[in-house]
């Protein structure tokens, strides 16, 4: 981890850049927040992430993911079995010392409008910078902070500012396209993100300023990039979704979907190395339990045997337990 005491000359420039990016991004739900928080002791555990981390008790159909109509929550609902909540229990961190800044639709930096002015319907979640501002407003970052975990990237456009993402709606549209499938030719047809743009350097560039911000305000924290669980084995072309616990939909031409998830995890790993932070490969503890496996640790659509209400292809409680344990195991190497 970077030592700020030995690089004092670079601090004004690094801090200025970090504050600038957070201030520029501070709009959705956190407008007016001070990007440079007053001195705070910090909270022991901070998690910033998307729906794979929040894993809310909603599915957008039976139960809306609308923050219980509370505009300030901005879809930031959390299931009590989500991996961040389970991690806080493993760490014996009380709720008052845990900042759970995880929200459905969150992204690294993909906003509702591209730089060319193109509006992207449905892309209205918090960005990483906005989550960091939200957490800093609550005094989450400080010398007491031990762990800052980040799980993001699935809702972002690739390449940056392209308006093409692999978020849940795009994935379902591509996966349920039986006439064209979702193999790599979907990229050429504009139905799927450019797989070659999902790289470690690109990922690192997109989170670097927020990581520097966290390193400055929480100098004793271990910063972790948490990958996504295994949705399918490497090189698999098949994507599945169980429905109501009795029917399995199979898309035999889903190479692009599965490549994206594996490339995203690899990009996180490489970005963590470039930024000198930790990477937690969530594929390791969930291997063999992807969507098409005999024992999926990912939610079906309306599955009464696991969670009737939940986001499809997001972790089951068993999957979240595995991820939480893997994240916790990395803390022993602090």
Secondary structure as UniProt FT lines:
FT   HELIX           4..6
FT   HELIX           8..25
FT   TURN            28..32
FT   STRAND          45..49
FT   HELIX           51..54
FT   HELIX           67..69
FT   TURN            71..75
FT   TURN            80..81
FT   HELIX           83..90
FT   TURN            91..92
FT   HELIX           95..97
FT   STRAND          98..102
FT   TURN            104..105
FT   TURN            115..116
FT   TURN            121..122
FT   HELIX           128..137
FT   TURN            138..139
FT   TURN            143..144
FT   STRAND          147..151
FT   TURN            154..155
FT   TURN            160..161
FT   HELIX           168..175
FT   TURN            178..180
FT   HELIX           185..188
FT   TURN            189..190
FT   HELIX           195..197
FT   HELIX           200..217
FT   TURN            218..220
FT   STRAND          222..226
FT   TURN            234..235
FT   STRAND          239..243
FT   TURN            244..246
FT   STRAND          247..251
FT   HELIX           255..275
FT   STRAND          278..280
FT   HELIX           282..286
FT   TURN            287..288
FT   TURN            291..292
FT   TURN            294..295
FT   TURN            304..306
FT   TURN            312..313
FT   HELIX           317..331
FT   TURN            332..333
//
